[in-house]
Amino acid sequence: MLRIRQGRPEDAFALSELAFRSKASWGYSSAFMEACREELTYHETDFPSYYFALAEDPLLVGFYCLGFLTDTETQLHSLFVDPDYMGQGYGRALLNHARIQARVFGSRSILIVSDPHAVDFYKSQGAAVTLDIEMSK
């Protein structure tokens, strides 16, 4: 039975490993994945600044991380599902939990910066896609 619980600092290593496996499942090159390693690594010191939630069934199957941009806007910093459990509703359950948790924190919106492979998932869950264009000087 699926249980979603708040993450703890001692979960950092397991979350890092899951995030790396999940991202790698999209077929990225080894060089690209190594370049992403730091971005996909969580530390015990991240926990006071972010809200982590883990899905267990009964083993860890996924997690998300929320960051706070303003008093009313939250960022979905990450949402990862173990590749062995993708397509079974865990991502949807985590995203729904994140929506509820963001409201509890007073947020009116959630900003999602997504891997291109996950865009269709977020769109299927009602997210609006916007284009962010980085402007050069």
DRENVOPA-158435 format. One line per 8 residues: number of its first residue (from 1); their letters; for each residue x, y, z of C-alpha. Coordinates in Angstrom, 1 decimal. Example, Ala and Ser with C-alpha at 12.3 -4.5 7.8 and 13.67 -1.06 7.14 Angstrom:
1	AS	12.3:-4.5:7.8  13.7:-1.1:7.1
# end
This chain:
1	MLRIRQGR	0.0:0.0:0.0  1.3:3.4:-1.0  2.5:5.7:1.8  3.8:9.2:1.3  5.9:10.6:4.1  8.0:13.6:4.7  11.6:13.1:3.9  14.4:13.2:6.5
9	PEDAFALS	18.1:14.2:6.2  19.1:10.5:6.4  17.1:9.9:3.2  19.5:12.1:1.1  21.7:9.3:-0.3  18.7:7.1:-1.3  17.0:10.1:-3.0  20.2:10.9:-4.9
17	ELAFRSKA	20.6:7.3:-6.2  16.9:7.2:-7.2  17.1:10.6:-9.0  20.2:9.5:-10.9  18.6:6.1:-12.0  15.4:7.8:-13.0  17.0:10.5:-15.1  19.3:7.9:-16.7
25	SWGYSSAF	16.3:5.8:-17.8  15.6:8.4:-20.5  18.7:7.1:-22.4  21.0:10.1:-21.8  24.7:9.5:-22.5  27.1:8.6:-19.7  28.9:11.9:-20.2  25.6:13.9:-19.8
33	MEACREEL	24.6:11.9:-16.7  28.0:12.6:-15.1  27.5:16.3:-15.9  24.1:16.1:-14.1  25.4:14.2:-11.0  25.8:17.2:-8.7  22.4:18.6:-9.7  20.9:15.2:-8.9
41	TYHETDFP	22.7:14.8:-5.6  20.9:15.7:-2.4  22.6:16.4:0.9  21.4:16.3:4.5  21.9:20.1:4.6  19.2:20.5:1.9  16.4:19.4:4.2  15.9:22.6:6.2
49	SYYFALAE	15.5:24.7:2.9  13.2:22.3:1.0  10.2:20.1:1.6  10.8:16.5:0.6  8.1:13.8:0.3  8.8:10.1:-0.3  6.5:7.5:-1.8  7.0:4.0:-0.4
57	DPLLVGFY	5.1:0.8:-1.4  6.7:-0.5:0.9  10.1:0.3:-0.7  11.1:3.8:-1.9  9.4:4.2:-5.3  9.7:7.9:-5.8  9.9:11.4:-4.3  9.4:15.0:-4.9
65	CLGFLTDT	11.0:18.2:-3.5  9.4:21.6:-3.2  11.2:24.9:-3.0  9.7:28.2:-2.0  10.0:31.1:-4.4  7.6:33.6:-2.7  4.9:33.4:-0.1  2.4:32.3:-2.7
73	ETQLHSLF	4.6:30.5:-5.3  6.3:27.1:-4.9  8.7:25.4:-7.3  8.5:21.7:-7.9  12.3:21.3:-7.6  12.2:17.6:-8.5  9.9:14.7:-8.9  11.4:11.3:-9.6
81	VDPDYMGQ	10.0:7.8:-9.8  12.2:4.7:-9.8  12.3:3.4:-13.4  10.9:0.0:-12.3  7.8:1.7:-11.0  7.1:4.2:-13.8  3.7:4.1:-15.5  2.0:2.7:-12.3
89	GYGRALLN	0.5:6.0:-11.0  3.2:6.9:-8.5  4.2:10.1:-10.3  0.5:11.1:-10.3  0.2:10.4:-6.6  3.3:12.3:-5.8  2.2:15.3:-7.9  -1.2:15.3:-6.3
97	HARIQARV	0.4:15.2:-2.9  2.7:18.1:-3.9  -0.3:20.2:-4.9  -1.9:19.6:-1.6  1.3:20.3:0.3  1.9:23.5:-1.6  -1.6:24.7:-0.6  -0.9:23.9:3.0
105	FGSRSILI	2.2:26.1:2.7  0.0:29.0:1.3  1.0:28.7:-2.4  -1.3:29.6:-5.2  0.8:28.2:-7.9  3.6:25.7:-8.5  6.4:26.4:-11.0  7.6:23.2:-12.7
113	VSDPHAVD	10.9:23.2:-14.6  10.8:19.8:-16.3  13.1:17.4:-18.1  11.8:17.4:-21.7  10.9:13.7:-21.4  8.5:14.5:-18.6  6.6:17.4:-20.2  3.8:15.2:-21.5
121	FYKSQGAA	3.3:13.8:-18.0  2.9:17.2:-16.5  0.6:18.3:-19.3  -1.6:15.3:-18.7  -1.9:16.3:-15.1  -3.2:19.8:-16.0  0.1:21.8:-16.1  0.3:24.7:-18.5
129	VTLDIEMS	3.5:24.8:-20.6  5.3:28.2:-20.9  8.4:29.0:-22.7  11.3:30.5:-20.8  13.7:32.2:-23.1  17.1:33.1:-21.7  18.1:36.5:-23.0  21.7:37.2:-23.7
137	K	23.2:40.7:-23.2
# end
